[in-house]
Amino acid sequence: MNRYAIAAIYRFELERTWRTIGQSIASPVIATALYFVVFGSAIGSRMTQIDGVSYGAFIVPGLMMLSILTESVSNASFGIYMPRYAGTIYELLSAPVSAAEIVIGYVGAAATKSLILGLIILATARVFIPFGILHPVWMLGFLVLTCIAFCLFGFVIGVWAESFERLNVIPMLVLTPLTFLGGSFYSVSMLPPFWRTVTLFNPVVYLVSGFRWSFYGISDVNVGVSLAGAVVFSLACLGAIVWILKTGYRLKA
């Protein structure tokens, strides 16, 4: 394992984050803070509890997941797309660096950014809304697993995309709506039976539900299913990445 190559890719990607800290960190934190103000403090103070949890506290895991999923995909996809766009990817492919080292470097850096962002949002939420974390170890585990899973997914999108427009299609037109409809602002049990069944086909429901369980011990679906789904999704994305790097799909053309 070439640790120097991994460290070089990892440091380069993180340094790009600090150069664009306003866009990478400040912008999503401010946007999420506005959600906390509007939905948590203003609207939440006028709503009843959900499963024994105040509405403001109830939406904290969902809003964190909303930001983490979007930023994980964006960070990883942009990280691998820019070398393709600039042509520097060929230098990397011709260097004595294995496919595993490339993935660890890019995905590790993107996951680190998303993890830092998630922890900052968690600290920001405490400023506006009082809440506790019933299972802090599980919360951190879900957070890390989600960051890694969707950074792997973002890596695939970054290779697939042929333009900046395509780069933003999945996060903006697919992932964000699924997260909004995935129980971020409500409990699935509050829906009519038909729509409750339809919502369960949304994979984001399982992530939000499992993450919320780590905070308050309540969930809309089985926690084991949530955890297994995240692991299977990660392995599927990893398999796609292995195929991409072995075949050179849109990397060597």
C-alpha positions in Angstrom: 0.0 0.0 0.0 1.5 3.3 -1.1 0.7 5.5 1.9 2.5 8.5 0.4 0.2 8.5 -2.7 -2.9 8.2 -0.5 -1.7 11.0 1.7 -0.9 13.2 -1.3 -4.3 12.8 -2.8 -6.0 13.2 0.6 -4.1 16.4 1.5 -4.7 17.9 -1.9 -8.4 17.4 -1.7 -8.6 18.7 1.9 -6.6 21.8 1.0 -9.0 22.5 -1.8 -11.8 22.6 0.9 -10.0 25.1 3.0 -9.5 27.3 -0.1 -13.2 27.2 -0.8 -14.4 27.1 2.8 -17.2 29.5 2.2 -18.8 27.2 -0.4 -17.7 23.9 1.1 -18.5 24.5 4.8 -20.1 27.9 5.5 -22.8 27.7 2.9 -24.4 24.4 3.9 -24.1 25.2 7.6 -25.9 28.6 7.2 -28.6 27.0 5.0 -29.2 24.3 7.6 -29.2 26.8 10.4 -32.0 28.6 8.6 -34.0 25.4 8.6 -33.4 25.1 12.4 -34.6 28.7 12.9 -37.7 28.4 10.7 -38.8 24.8 11.3 -37.3 24.1 14.7 -37.8 27.4 16.6 -40.6 29.1 14.8 -42.9 26.3 13.5 -41.7 23.7 16.0 -42.8 25.8 19.0 -46.4 25.7 17.7 -46.5 21.9 17.0 -47.0 19.0 19.3 -44.5 16.3 20.0 -43.8 13.4 17.7 -43.3 10.1 19.5 -42.5 12.0 22.7 -39.9 14.2 21.1 -40.4 17.9 20.4 -40.7 18.7 16.8 -37.6 20.9 16.7 -35.5 18.1 18.1 -37.3 15.5 15.9 -36.1 17.2 12.7 -32.4 17.5 13.7 -31.3 14.1 12.4 -33.3 14.5 9.2 -31.8 18.0 8.5 -28.3 16.6 9.2 -28.9 13.8 6.8 -30.2 16.2 4.2 -27.0 18.2 4.2 -24.7 15.2 4.6 -26.1 13.2 1.7 -26.0 16.1 -0.7 -22.6 17.3 0.3 -21.1 13.8 0.3 -22.2 13.2 -3.3 -21.1 16.7 -4.4 -17.7 16.6 -2.7 -16.7 13.2 -4.1 -18.1 13.7 -7.6 -16.4 17.1 -7.9 -13.2 15.7 -6.6 -12.8 13.1 -9.3 -14.5 15.1 -12.1 -12.1 18.1 -12.0 -9.0 15.9 -12.8 -10.9 14.5 -15.7 -12.0 17.9 -16.8 -8.5 19.4 -16.5 -6.8 16.3 -18.0 -4.6 15.7 -14.9 -6.3 12.3 -14.4 -3.9 10.8 -16.9 -0.9 11.7 -14.8 -2.5 9.9 -11.9 -3.4 6.8 -14.0 0.1 6.6 -15.3 1.7 7.0 -11.8 2.5 3.9 -9.7 -0.7 4.2 -7.8 -3.2 1.4 -7.5 -7.0 1.7 -7.9 -7.5 1.1 -4.2 -5.1 3.9 -3.3 -6.9 6.3 -5.7 -10.3 5.4 -4.1 -9.0 5.7 -0.5 -7.5 9.1 -1.2 -10.4 10.7 -3.0 -13.3 9.0 -1.0 -11.4 9.4 2.3 -11.0 13.1 1.8 -14.6 13.6 0.7 -15.9 11.6 3.6 -13.7 13.6 6.0 -15.2 16.9 4.7 -18.7 15.5 5.1 -18.0 14.2 8.6 -16.6 17.7 9.6 -19.7 19.3 8.1 -22.0 17.0 10.0 -20.3 17.6 13.3 -20.5 21.4 12.7 -24.2 21.2 11.9 -24.7 19.1 15.0 -23.0 21.8 17.1 -25.0 24.5 15.4 -28.3 22.7 16.1 -27.6 22.9 19.8 -27.6 26.7 19.6 -31.2 26.7 18.4 -32.7 23.5 19.7 -32.2 21.5 22.9 -31.8 17.7 22.3 -29.9 14.7 23.5 -28.2 11.7 21.9 -29.3 8.4 23.3 -26.7 6.3 21.5 -23.7 8.5 20.6 -21.5 5.6 19.4 -24.2 4.4 17.0 -24.9 8.0 15.9 -21.2 8.4 15.0 -21.2 5.0 13.3 -24.2 5.9 11.2 -22.7 9.3 10.4 -19.4 7.8 9.2 -21.1 5.0 7.3 -23.4 7.4 5.5 -20.6 9.7 4.6 -18.5 6.8 3.1 -21.5 5.3 1.3 -22.5 8.5 -0.5 -19.0 9.6 -1.2 -18.5 6.3 -3.0 -21.8 7.0 -4.9 -20.5 10.5 -5.6 -17.2 9.1 -7.0 -19.3 7.0 -9.5 -21.3 10.1 -10.5 -18.1 12.1 -11.0 -16.8 9.5 -13.5 -20.2 9.2 -15.2 -20.8 12.9 -15.7 -19.6 14.5 -18.9 -20.4 18.1 -17.9 -21.0 20.3 -14.9 -24.8 20.1 -15.6 -24.8 16.3 -15.3 -22.6 16.6 -12.2 -25.5 18.4 -10.5 -28.4 16.3 -11.8 -28.3 13.5 -9.3 -27.8 15.7 -6.1 -30.3 18.4 -7.1 -33.0 16.5 -9.0 -32.9 13.1 -7.3 -31.2 13.0 -4.0 -32.6 16.2 -2.4 -36.2 15.4 -3.3 -35.8 11.9 -2.0 -34.4 13.3 1.3 -37.2 15.8 1.7 -39.7 12.9 1.1 -37.7 10.5 3.3 -39.0 11.5 6.7 -36.7 14.5 7.4 -39.6 16.6 8.6 -42.2 14.0 9.6 -42.7 10.5 10.8 -43.7 7.9 8.2 -46.3 6.7 10.7 -48.2 10.0 10.3 -49.0 9.2 6.6 -52.1 7.5 5.3 -51.6 3.7 4.7 -51.1 4.0 1.0 -48.5 6.7 1.1 -46.8 5.1 4.0 -46.3 2.0 1.8 -45.1 4.2 -1.1 -42.6 6.0 1.1 -41.0 2.8 2.2 -39.7 2.4 -1.4 -37.6 5.5 -0.8 -34.1 4.3 0.4 -33.4 7.5 2.2 -36.2 6.7 4.7 -34.1 3.9 6.1 -31.1 6.1 6.6 -33.0 8.9 8.3 -34.9 6.5 10.4 -31.7 4.7 11.6 -30.0 8.0 12.3 -33.0 9.3 14.3 -33.0 6.1 16.3 -29.4 6.8 17.4 -30.6 10.1 18.8 -33.9 9.2 20.5 -34.4 5.5 20.3 -37.4 5.8 17.9 -37.5 4.7 14.3 -40.0 4.2 11.4 -38.3 1.1 10.2 -36.1 -1.6 11.7 -32.6 -0.3 12.7 -31.0 -3.5 11.4 -32.5 -3.0 8.0 -31.3 0.6 7.9 -27.7 -0.5 8.8 -27.8 -3.4 6.3 -29.1 -1.2 3.6 -26.3 1.3 4.0 -23.7 -1.5 4.0 -25.2 -3.1 0.8 -25.3 0.3 -0.9 -21.7 0.9 0.0 -20.6 -2.4 -1.4 -22.6 -1.9 -4.6 -20.9 1.5 -5.2 -17.5 0.0 -4.3 -18.1 -2.7 -6.9 -19.0 -0.2 -9.5 -15.8 1.8 -8.8 -13.7 -1.3 -9.1 -15.2 -2.0 -12.5 -14.7 1.6 -13.6 -11.0 1.6 -12.6 -10.4 -1.9 -14.1 -12.0 -1.0 -17.4 -11.0 2.6 -17.6 -14.6 3.6 -18.2 -14.6 7.4 -19.1 -11.2 7.7 -17.6 -8.9 6.5 -20.4 -11.0 7.7 -23.3 
